[in-house]
Amino acid sequence: MLLRALKSLKLTPGNRGAPATTLQPSGKGGTSDMQARGLPAQGSLQGFPFLRLPGELRNRICEYSLTTTEVLQFTEHRGKARLLDPANKVKDFNKLKYVCRQLYKETAGLEVKFNTVVIRFDFSSSPKREPARIFGTFLTTCAPSKVSWFADIILKSSHSGHNLNDLLEPASHIFPVATFCRMNPHVKIRYIPGGFEYKTYSIHHFLGAGHFINRTIRQQHVVLTYGTYGFEKFVTDRYTDARGIALRGVPNFKIWPAIEDGVDFATLVNTDELRVWVEDMQAWATEGI
């Protein structure tokens, strides 16, 4: 479909619902101006030379064609990274790169500039791989000129979080991502641990997980007035390196709870000991940690 669209220059956006755009000739009778520019006259757009358009116009067309309101699923096949079409999760979203070698050179990977990319826990690999590790490994193979193309990344882990010590990936997985964020402050990364939620266990568990992450990652210590949560020192030490805490001073890398949007924690707590933490829990849900 996209190949036919390019040939006629009727561009259908990914999922934005906008009407297709057709380039129209502007000269008298609809032909003279286009012929003067060396372009096909109206009625003969079947062989429209897309690559002869000005670079700025080509860039706008590519952005229009490679933008969607849905997230793109990152996956790997035979050692190569792929971003899947939300409407067909077995095919690549970016089909422009298959038109010709020149467009492959210009557009391969370009979709990460315009969309949110999600990397999930990989159950199919052996051993199973977690999202920060997957992304960190990918960064070592990605062309340096394209690493900075990313704009918005979601890393979704599937840890249950029943044991807080296993809530986050090992520090060796987190450090490369934190370094990437330091070097690319325009990129936003949201890490979502599956166990950082309240429905499976309880509000107490959610609160304990949030303070555990704050202490482990941000080194923010609080005196807990609820439950009994042991924040072992060796766990915190796993997230320190020679420069200090891995994520401290990296505001574009945040840990987010795996909860629905718009949750109101004030309506979920029913004891005074928990009400004092409602503001904290609401901030985690809307701003991350």
Residue pairs with C-beta under 8 A, 6 or more apart in sequence:
1 12
2 65
2 95
2 96
2 99
3 95
3 98
3 99
5 11
5 12
5 20
5 65
6 50
6 96
6 99
7 45
7 46
7 47
7 48
8 22
8 45
8 46
8 48
9 21
9 22
9 23
9 45
9 48
9 50
9 61
10 20
10 21
10 22
11 20
11 21
11 61
11 64
11 65
12 20
12 65
13 64
13 65
13 67
13 68
14 65
14 66
14 67
14 68
14 69
14 70
14 86
14 93
15 68
15 69
15 70
15 86
15 87
16 67
16 68
16 69
21 64
23 45
23 48
24 30
24 42
25 31
25 33
25 34
25 41
25 42
26 33
26 34
27 33
27 34
27 35
27 36
30 41
30 42
31 41
31 42
34 40
34 41
34 42
35 41
38 52
39 48
39 49
39 52
40 46
40 47
40 48
40 49
50 58
50 61
51 58
51 100
51 102
51 103
53 61
58 106
62 96
62 106
62 107
62 110
63 113
63 114
65 96
66 93
66 94
66 96
66 107
66 110
66 111
66 114
66 115
67 111
67 114
67 115
68 86
68 93
68 115
70 86
71 86
71 115
71 116
71 117
71 118
71 154
72 83
72 84
72 86
72 93
72 111
72 112
72 115
72 116
72 117
72 118
73 83
73 84
73 86
73 89
73 118
73 120
74 81
74 82
74 83
74 117
74 118
74 119
74 134
74 135
74 138
75 81
75 82
75 83
75 84
76 82
76 134
76 138
81 138
81 141
81 142
82 92
83 92
83 93
83 94
83 111
83 112
83 117
84 90
84 91
84 92
84 93
85 91
85 92
85 93
86 93
92 98
93 111
93 115
94 107
94 108
94 109
94 110
94 111
96 103
96 107
96 110
97 103
97 104
97 107
97 108
98 104
109 143
109 146
109 149
110 149
112 146
112 149
112 150
112 151
113 149
113 150
113 151
114 151
115 151
115 152
116 151
116 152
116 153
116 154
117 150
117 152
117 153
117 154
118 153
118 154
118 155
118 156
119 131
119 134
119 135
119 153
119 154
119 155
119 156
120 131
120 156
120 158
121 128
121 129
121 130
121 131
121 156
121 157
121 158
121 159
121 194
122 128
122 129
122 130
122 134
123 158
130 157
130 159
130 169
130 173
131 155
131 156
131 157
131 169
131 191
132 155
132 157
132 169
132 173
132 174
132 176
132 177
132 191
133 169
133 173
135 153
135 155
135 176
135 177
135 180
136 173
136 176
136 177
136 180
139 147
139 176
139 180
147 180
147 184
148 184
148 186
148 187
150 184
150 187
151 186
151 187
151 188
152 187
152 188
153 187
153 188
153 189
153 190
154 189
154 190
154 192
155 177
155 189
155 190
155 191
155 192
156 192
156 194
156 258
157 168
157 169
157 191
157 192
157 193
157 194
158 194
159 166
159 167
159 168
159 193
159 194
159 195
160 166
160 194
160 195
160 200
161 167
161 193
161 194
161 195
161 196
161 197
161 201
161 205
161 209
162 195
162 201
164 208
164 209
164 212
164 229
164 231
165 232
165 235
166 195
167 193
167 195
167 196
167 209
167 212
167 213
168 174
168 193
168 213
168 216
168 217
168 239
168 255
170 238
171 238
171 239
171 240
171 241
171 246
174 239
174 246
174 247
175 241
175 246
177 189
177 191
177 253
178 246
178 247
178 250
178 253
180 187
180 189
181 187
181 189
181 250
181 252
181 253
182 249
182 250
184 252
185 252
186 252
187 252
188 252
189 252
189 253
189 254
190 254
190 256
190 288
191 253
191 254
191 255
191 256
192 255
192 256
192 257
192 258
193 209
193 213
193 255
193 258
194 258
195 209
195 258
196 206
196 209
196 210
196 213
196 255
196 256
196 257
196 258
197 206
197 257
197 258
197 259
198 205
198 206
198 257
198 259
198 268
199 259
203 265
203 268
203 269
203 274
203 281
204 226
204 227
204 274
206 257
206 281
207 226
207 227
207 274
207 277
207 280
207 281
208 224
208 227
208 229
210 257
210 280
210 281
210 284
210 289
211 222
211 224
211 229
211 231
212 229
212 231
213 255
213 289
214 220
214 222
214 289
215 221
215 222
215 231
215 236
216 231
216 235
216 236
216 239
217 239
217 245
217 246
217 247
217 248
217 255
217 289
218 245
218 247
218 248
218 289
219 236
219 245
219 248
225 273
225 276
226 273
226 274
226 277
239 245
239 246
239 247
240 246
247 253
254 287
254 288
254 289
255 288
255 289
256 284
256 288
256 289
257 284
257 285
259 285
263 285
264 282
265 278
265 281
265 282
265 285
266 275
266 278
266 282
269 275
269 277
269 278
